[in-house]
Amino acid sequence: MTNPKDDDRLSDPDAGLLAESLQAQWPAEGRRDAMRARILKGIKGEDAADPATAPSAQPLLTVRTQDRKWQQVARGVELCVLHEDEHKRSILIRMQAASFLLPHRHEMSEESIILEGDAIIGDNLHLNAGDFHYSPPGTLHPLLQSPSGCIVYVHGEKSFHPRPTLGLIKRLLRGSGTHKEE
C-alpha cells in the first residue's frame, strides 16, 4: 500500500527549483529575538534569557602580544594568564628547549593546543604544532617536556598540583628529565 504522504514529497530537483524561487524574508527585530530565545531554550533544555530583559554581555577582552605578562613557574617554563574566572582560566605556556613540568592531577578537564614547537607527554606521546590534547577530570597528567621548546595554549582549571615521584627525582639528580620513570 502506498503512503499518501509519499505523494506530497517533492523530488530533490523540484525542491531545489522551489527553493531558488523563494525570496528571503527576515522577521521584525522583536520577533527575531523571541525566535532566537525559543531556539536557544530548546538547545539548552532550559529557559533562555528574554532578549528584552537580558543583562548586557560582558565586554570583549583582548590581550595584545606586547601586553602579555609572563611569570616563571619552573626552570625554563613561563606562564601567561590570558583570562581567568573563579574556576577556569586560559593561559599560554612557553617552554625553553629541554624544559619540563612535573606531573599533576587534573581536577577539571583541560584542553590544549601546541601553537609552536613540540612537546612530549609521558614517555611516548609526542605532540607537534597544531596538535590538540584533552585531559579529562581526575586524570594524572604525566611529565610534560619540550625537546626543542614550545608555546602551548591551555584552557582548564585555575591551578595544577605538581607531583614529583621518586623516579623523577632520580632522573633530575642524574641531570636528565627524558628517561622513563622508575
MOVENSUL-V721325 format. One record per backbone hydrogen bond with DSSP energy under -0.5 kcal/mol. CO is the residue of the C=O (numbers start at 1). NH is the residue of the N-H. If there is no record, write none. Layout:
# MOVENSUL-V721325
CO	NH
CO	NH
This chain:
# MOVENSUL-V721325
3	6
3	7
4	7
5	8
6	9
11	15
12	16
13	17
14	18
15	19
16	20
17	21
18	22
19	22
28	32
29	33
30	34
31	35
32	36
33	37
34	38
35	39
36	40
37	41
38	42
39	43
40	44
41	45
41	46
49	51
50	53
50	54
62	64
64	67
64	68
65	68
68	70
69	81
71	79
74	77
75	100
76	96
77	73
77	74
78	94
79	71
80	82
80	92
83	90
87	158
88	85
89	156
90	82
90	83
91	154
92	80
93	95
93	152
94	78
95	150
96	99
99	146
101	144
103	163
104	141
105	107
105	161
106	138
110	135
111	155
112	133
113	115
113	153
114	130
116	151
117	129
119	127
120	122
120	145
121	124
121	125
124	126
125	121
125	127
127	119
128	131
131	114
133	112
134	136
135	110
136	139
139	106
139	141
140	142
141	104
143	122
143	145
144	101
145	120
146	98
146	99
149	118
150	95
151	115
151	116
152	93
153	113
154	91
155	111
156	89
160	162
161	105
165	169
166	170
167	171
168	172
169	173
170	174
171	175
171	176
172	175
